[in-house]
């Protein structure tokens, strides 16, 4: 597998030199300074690619080329954003950057309620606590109709959590959820701003959103096929409805429907093991077997599930998903592709959401230096052992 590292560009405190010394050979990045909906110019792509290659690395995956909200909402004039997306894809393809990770999650991207949960060993992890989420949704955001989406036990737990928060705690929870995380609204939301944004989505059902995703893919697939690109949809994180919004990339049925509607092989999946494992309805080992030919990119991480559908980011080899089994399936899939003479046989992977260790560089939640260095080392050893023993 192509061992990669997510890099947030020249302003990232974790340099390309550090990344190369960590053992990664691929870089997962994006042109983060270009607003969603604008074209990625060839010159900017070429400059970023040259910088990466000057350090002996390869730009393996774009994460992400954002899909503007106007496309998800099918607002008047959204077609021009699709055309710009097509142009960006063509520019990437012509310059040899062939895999694009994207998501179709509305309003908020991956969501947690705590960014600095302290583990027993003293490391810091991301956590989603169900009671905290109910406290935010029902008692802080006061979203209309929210109470009807939770049972009495959940509401009672959320109320206890809310009442135990002081003013600083309430502000921290609002900032953690509503301010957005990487990939979400760039400037974040105030509570009022989030309420206003949710209003725009009142009529969007899962069926409507799915139809818009299919229409978007049908518009861009010809460009991808012409330039040898692969689109890799990221699962919903967590894979469950949030804030009354539709989630359409959360389970096997969702992905089966998507690949049936758009059967082109360029329409593929980012296997984010942690995102999928955060839903009890998902078996990551079964999913990787079912969708192996569609997997073009992998986030090899996992989570520890708790009794009330809460979860915490685990050490990479210590969570509820069996990453060794998943790695075995992915390596077997790569071998199958090589034997079939397929052009894109290699699957890029990266560690994701590492824990913050003492003395770490941790400017971006979920993306510390030492925590991911530890994770990549573990994954490299795991994959080397699988290669030797299978």
C-alpha positions in Angstrom: 0.0 0.0 0.0 1.1 3.6 -0.6 1.9 4.9 2.8 0.8 8.6 2.9 0.4 11.5 5.3 -2.1 14.3 5.4 -0.3 17.7 5.0 -2.1 21.0 5.2 0.3 22.9 2.9 3.3 25.2 3.4 1.9 26.7 6.6 1.6 23.3 8.2 4.1 23.2 11.2 4.8 19.5 10.2 7.2 19.9 7.3 7.6 17.8 4.3 11.1 16.9 5.5 9.6 15.5 8.8 7.0 13.6 6.8 9.6 12.0 4.6 11.7 11.0 7.6 8.6 9.4 9.1 8.6 6.9 6.2 5.7 8.2 4.2 6.1 8.4 0.5 2.7 9.9 -0.5 1.2 13.2 0.5 -2.5 13.8 0.9 -3.3 17.5 0.6 -5.4 20.2 -1.0 -5.1 23.8 -2.1 -6.7 25.0 1.1 -6.3 28.7 0.3 -8.7 28.4 -2.7 -12.4 28.9 -1.6 -14.9 26.1 -2.3 -16.5 26.6 -5.7 -13.5 28.2 -7.3 -11.3 26.6 -10.0 -8.0 25.1 -9.0 -5.7 26.6 -11.6 -3.1 24.5 -13.3 -0.3 26.8 -12.1 -1.3 26.4 -8.5 -1.6 22.6 -8.8 1.8 22.4 -10.6 3.5 24.6 -7.9 2.2 22.4 -5.1 3.1 19.2 -6.9 6.6 20.4 -7.6 7.1 21.4 -3.9 6.1 17.9 -2.8 8.2 16.2 -5.4 11.2 18.4 -4.5 11.2 16.6 -1.1 11.2 13.1 -2.7 7.5 12.6 -2.1 4.4 12.1 -4.3 1.0 13.9 -4.2 -1.0 10.7 -3.9 -4.5 12.0 -3.0 -6.4 15.2 -3.0 -8.2 15.7 0.3 -10.4 17.5 -0.3 -11.8 19.2 -3.4 -14.9 20.5 -1.6 -18.3 20.2 -3.2 -20.0 23.6 -2.6 -23.3 23.8 -0.6 -25.0 25.3 -3.6 -24.6 21.9 -5.4 -25.9 19.9 -2.5 -28.9 22.3 -2.3 -29.3 22.5 -6.1 -29.6 26.3 -5.7 -30.2 28.4 -8.9 -27.0 28.7 -10.8 -25.4 25.7 -9.1 -24.5 24.3 -12.5 -21.6 26.9 -12.8 -20.1 25.3 -9.6 -20.3 21.9 -11.2 -18.5 23.3 -14.3 -15.8 24.7 -12.1 -15.4 21.4 -10.4 -15.1 19.7 -13.8 -12.4 22.2 -14.7 -10.5 21.6 -11.5 -10.7 17.8 -12.0 -9.4 18.2 -15.6 -6.5 20.3 -14.4 -5.6 17.8 -11.7 -5.8 14.9 -14.1 -3.6 16.6 -16.7 -0.9 17.2 -14.0 -1.0 13.6 -12.8 -2.9 13.9 -9.5 -5.4 11.1 -9.9 -7.3 10.4 -6.7 -9.8 12.8 -5.1 -11.4 12.3 -1.7 -14.6 14.3 -1.1 -17.7 14.1 1.0 -21.3 15.0 0.6 -22.1 15.7 4.3 -24.4 18.8 4.7 -23.6 21.8 6.9 -21.1 20.0 9.2 -18.3 17.7 8.4 -16.8 15.2 10.9 -18.2 16.0 14.3 -16.9 15.6 17.9 -18.0 17.0 21.2 -14.6 17.0 22.9 -11.2 17.7 21.3 -9.1 17.2 24.4 -10.3 14.0 26.1 -7.6 12.8 28.4 -6.9 9.0 28.1 -5.7 7.0 31.1 -2.1 7.1 29.7 -2.3 10.9 29.6 -2.5 11.2 25.8 -5.3 13.4 24.3 -7.9 12.1 22.0 -11.0 13.3 20.1 -14.3 12.1 21.6 -18.0 12.0 20.7 -20.2 11.9 23.8 -23.9 11.3 23.2 -25.0 13.2 26.3 -22.9 16.2 25.3 -24.4 16.0 21.8 -28.0 16.1 23.2 -27.0 19.0 25.5 -25.8 20.9 22.4 -28.7 20.0 20.1 -31.6 20.3 22.5 -30.5 22.8 25.2 -27.9 25.0 23.6 -28.9 25.1 19.9 -32.6 24.6 20.8 -33.2 23.2 17.4 -37.0 22.9 16.7 -38.1 19.3 16.8 -34.8 18.1 18.3 -36.4 16.6 21.4 -38.5 14.2 19.3 -35.4 12.6 17.9 -34.1 11.3 21.3 -35.7 8.9 23.8 -36.3 9.9 27.5 -33.1 8.3 28.7 -31.0 10.3 26.2 -32.9 13.6 27.0 -32.3 13.0 30.7 -28.6 12.4 30.2 -28.4 15.5 28.0 -30.1 17.6 30.5 -27.8 16.5 33.3 -24.8 17.2 31.1 -26.1 20.6 30.2 -26.9 21.6 33.8 -23.4 20.6 34.9 -21.7 22.9 32.4 -20.6 26.3 33.6 -20.5 29.3 31.2 -17.0 28.4 29.9 -18.0 24.8 29.4 -21.1 25.8 27.4 -19.0 28.1 25.2 -16.4 25.4 24.7 -19.1 22.9 23.6 -20.6 25.4 21.2 -17.2 26.2 19.8 -16.3 22.5 19.4 -19.4 21.6 17.4 -20.6 24.8 15.8 -17.3 26.3 14.9 -16.7 23.4 12.6 -13.7 21.1 12.1 -11.4 20.6 9.1 -13.6 20.5 6.0 -16.6 22.2 7.6 -17.6 25.8 7.3 -14.3 27.6 7.1 -15.2 30.4 9.5 -17.4 28.3 11.7 -20.9 29.1 12.9 -22.5 31.0 15.8 -25.6 29.3 17.2 -27.8 31.8 15.3 -25.8 31.2 12.1 -26.1 27.5 12.5 -29.9 27.8 13.0 -30.1 29.9 9.9 -28.1 27.4 7.9 -30.3 24.5 9.1 -33.3 26.4 7.8 -32.0 26.1 4.3 -32.0 22.4 4.6 -35.6 21.8 5.9 -36.9 20.3 2.7 -33.9 18.1 1.9 -34.7 14.5 2.6 -32.2 11.6 2.3 -33.8 10.7 -1.0 -33.4 14.3 -2.3 -29.8 14.6 -1.2 -28.9 11.2 -2.7 -30.4 12.2 -6.0 -28.3 15.3 -6.0 -25.1 13.3 -5.3 -26.0 11.0 -8.2 -26.6 14.0 -10.5 -23.3 15.5 -9.4 -21.4 12.3 -10.1 -23.0 11.7 -13.4 -21.8 15.2 -14.4 -18.2 14.7 -13.4 -17.7 11.0 -14.2 -17.0 11.7 -17.9 -14.2 14.1 -17.0 -12.8 11.5 -14.5 -12.9 8.8 -17.1 -11.2 11.0 -19.7 -8.4 11.9 -17.3 -8.0 8.6 -15.4 -9.3 10.1 -12.1 -10.8 8.2 -9.2 -13.4 9.8 -6.9 -13.4 8.5 -3.3 -16.4 9.5 -1.2 -15.8 9.7 2.5 -18.3 8.1 4.8 -20.4 10.2 7.1 -18.6 10.8 10.4 -20.3 9.7 12.6 -22.5 7.5 10.4 -25.8 8.7 11.8 -28.3 11.6 11.3 -27.2 14.8 13.1 -29.2 18.0 13.6 -32.0 16.6 11.5 -29.8 16.6 8.4 -29.8 13.7 5.9 -26.8 11.3 6.0 -26.5 9.2 2.8 -23.0 7.6 3.2 -23.4 5.7 6.4 -23.8 2.0 5.7 -23.6 -0.7 3.1 -27.0 0.0 1.7 -26.0 3.6 1.0 -22.9 2.7 -0.9 -24.6 -0.1 -2.8 -27.3 2.3 -3.9 -24.6 4.9 -5.0 -22.6 2.4 -7.0 -25.7 1.0 -8.6 -26.8 4.5 -9.7 -23.3 5.4 -10.9 -21.6 2.2 -11.9 -18.5 3.7 -13.4 -15.4 2.3 -11.7 -14.1 5.8 -11.1 -17.0 6.2 -8.6 -15.3 4.8 -5.5 -14.9 4.8 -1.7 -12.6 6.2 0.9 -12.5 3.4 3.4 -12.4 5.5 6.6 -12.4 2.6 9.1 -13.0 4.9 12.1 -16.0 6.7 10.6 -17.7 3.4 9.7 -16.8 1.7 13.0 -18.4 4.6 14.9 -21.8 3.1 13.8 -22.7 -0.1 15.5 -24.6 -1.1 12.4 -21.3 -1.4 10.5 -18.8 -4.2 10.4 -15.7 -2.7 8.9 -14.2 -6.1 8.0 -17.3 -7.1 6.2 -17.5 -3.8 4.4 -14.0 -3.9 3.1 -14.6 -7.4 1.7 -17.9 -6.3 0.1 -16.5 -3.1 -1.5 -12.8 -4.0 -2.1 -12.9 -3.2 -5.8 -14.3 0.2 -5.1 -11.8 1.2 -2.5 -9.3 3.8 -3.9 -8.1 5.3 -0.6 -8.0 4.3 3.1 -8.0 6.0 6.4 -6.6 3.3 8.7 -7.8 4.3 12.1 -10.4 3.0 14.6 -12.5 4.0 17.6 -13.6 2.5 20.9 -17.4 2.3 21.2 -19.1 3.0 24.5 -22.5 1.8 25.8 -24.6 4.9 24.8 -23.3 5.3 21.2 -20.5 7.5 22.4 -17.0 6.8 21.1 -13.4 7.9 21.4 -10.6 7.8 18.9 -8.4 4.8 19.8 -4.8 4.0 19.4 -4.6 2.8 15.8 -4.3 -1.0 16.6 -6.4 -1.0 19.7 -9.9 -0.1 18.7 -13.1 -2.0 17.9 -12.1 -2.5 14.2 -9.7 -5.3 13.3 -7.1 -3.3 11.3 -4.9 -6.3 10.8 -7.8 -8.1 9.0 -8.7 -5.0 7.0 -5.0 -4.6 6.0 -4.9 -8.2 4.8 -8.0 -7.7 2.6 -6.6 -4.4 1.1 -3.2 -6.0 0.3 -5.0 -9.0 -1.4 -7.1 -6.5 -3.4 -3.9 -4.7 -4.6 -2.5 -8.1 -5.7 -5.7 -8.9 -7.6 -5.5 -5.5 -9.4 -1.9 -6.0 -10.4 -2.6 -9.5 -11.7 -5.4 -8.1 -13.8 -3.1 -5.4 -15.2 -5.2 -2.5 -13.8 -3.7 0.9 -14.0 -4.4 2.0 -10.4 -3.5 -1.1 -8.5 -1.9 0.6 -5.5 -4.2 1.8 -2.7 -3.1 4.9 -0.8 -3.6 4.8 2.9 -2.8 7.2 5.7 -3.1 7.3 9.5 -5.8 9.5 10.8 -6.8 11.4 14.0 -3.8 10.4 16.1 -3.7 11.0 19.8 -1.7 13.9 21.1 1.4 12.8 23.0 3.5 14.7 25.5 5.7 17.2 23.7 3.6 16.9 20.5 3.0 19.5 17.7 -0.7 19.7 17.7 -2.0 22.8 16.0 -4.9 21.0 14.2 -7.4 18.9 16.2 -6.8 15.2 15.2 -3.6 15.8 13.3 -0.6 15.9 15.8 2.9 15.1 14.7 4.0 12.5 17.3 0.6 10.8 17.5 0.4 10.2 13.8 4.1 9.3 13.7 3.4 6.6 16.2 0.3 5.5 14.2 2.2 5.4 10.9 5.0 3.3 12.5 2.5 0.8 13.8 0.7 0.6 10.4 3.9 0.3 8.5 5.0 -2.6 10.7 1.5 -4.2 10.4 1.5 -4.0 6.6 5.1 -5.2 6.2 4.2 -8.3 8.3 1.1 -9.0 6.2 3.1 -8.7 3.0 5.6 -11.2 4.3 3.2 -13.7 5.8 0.5 -13.8 3.1 
